[in-house]
Every structure is written in C-alpha cells, then in structure tokens.
C-alpha cells in the first residue's frame, strides 16, 4: 500500500474515532462544541497522518508514543484535561505505530 494513502487512512480513522468519543460530551453552546470537535479532529488526523510518514530509526510504536505525547501536550495544557487528551494521544499513537509496522514493514 502507498505510504501516503495509508497515512491518510490512519489520520481519518483516528480523527473520526476521537470525535465519536467526544460527541456525547456537554458544551456551553453549539458553537463551542463545533470548535472542540473540529479542533480534536484536526489534531488527531495530523497525529495519525504523521506517524506512518515519520521514519526514525526506532520501532514505529515508539515514534507513535513520542508524537502522541508531543502533539497532545499543548492541547492538554490549554484545556487542563491532561489525562484524557494525553492518554488518547499515547494509546492512539502506539496503536497506529504497531499497525504501521504490520502494514508497511
């Protein structure tokens, strides 16, 4: 499979999954909910997109861990929701890393 197509699929899957988890959450108003869901989708899409494309000389799961933490911490600091945001970033990053290793070799 083409690496860029695979990265797009990983990004879409992770973004959609993260938004699906957030849909039941309560927000102040409709606009804030739209902003939060859009922001979460873009952040997770980029994380899922980058992991298959970044080739460090380590296992892709470790690459996923590093990117998952690094790209999740700024949002966690802003929202003060550390555990769920960083946790989902770590789990998603590591899972995408293992999938990348299995599919891309």
N, C-alpha and C positions, 0 to 999 in steps of 0.2 A: 504494500500500500504506500502511496505517496506520503511523505512525512508531513507536508503542509496540510493535505486533506485530513490526515489523521489528527493533527493538532487542532484543526477547525472543529472536528467532531468532538474531541475531548473538551475543548472550550465551550461548545454549545451544550454538551451534556452536563458539565459541571455548573455552568451558569443557570441552566433550567432547573437542575436539582436544587441549587441554593435558593432560587426564587420560590420554588414549590414549598420548601421548608418555611419560608417567611410569610407566605400568603395568609395563614391563619392569625398572624400577629395583629395586635391592635395598634393603630396610629392616631395621632391627634386629628388628622383630617385626610381626605383623599389625596391631596397634593403631596403631603409628606410620605404617604405610603408609596405613591408612584415614584417619588425621588429615591426612597430607600430601596425599592425593588430594582429600579434601573441601575442604581449605583452598585448594588450587590451583583447583579447580572454581569455588568461590565468588569468588575474586579475579578470575579470567578472565571469569566470567559477568558480573560487575559492570562490568569494563572494556568488554566487548563490548556491554553494555546501555547504558552511558553515552555512548559515542562518538556514536551516531546521535541522541541526545537533546540533547547539548550543542551549542548554536549560537553559536559565536564568529564574529567577522567575519573568519575566515581559512578556508582550504581545510580540509575535514573530515579530510584526511590529516594535516595539522599538528595539528589537535585530537587525533587519534588518537595522534600522536607524543608530545604533551605529556601526555595522560592515561596512555599506555602507560608512559612513564618514571616519572611521578609516583606511579602506583599500584603499580608493580613495585619501586621502590627500597626501601620498608620491608621487604618480604619478603626481598629480596636481602641487606639488611644483617643481618637476623636469621639467615638460613641461611648467609651468606657464600658463596653461589653466585651471584655477581654477573652474569657473562656470560650464562648460560643464562636466568636469570629476567628480567633487564632486556632481553636480546636478543629473547626471545619476546614480551615486552610491547611492544617497539618495532615489531617486524615485524607482530604481530597488530593493533596499534593503527593502523598506517599502512594495512594491507590493509583493515581494516574502514572506515577513513576513505574510501578510494577506492571501496569498494563502496557506502557510504552516499551518496557524491556521484553515483554512477551510478544508483542506485535512487531516491533521494529528490530529486535535482537540486540 
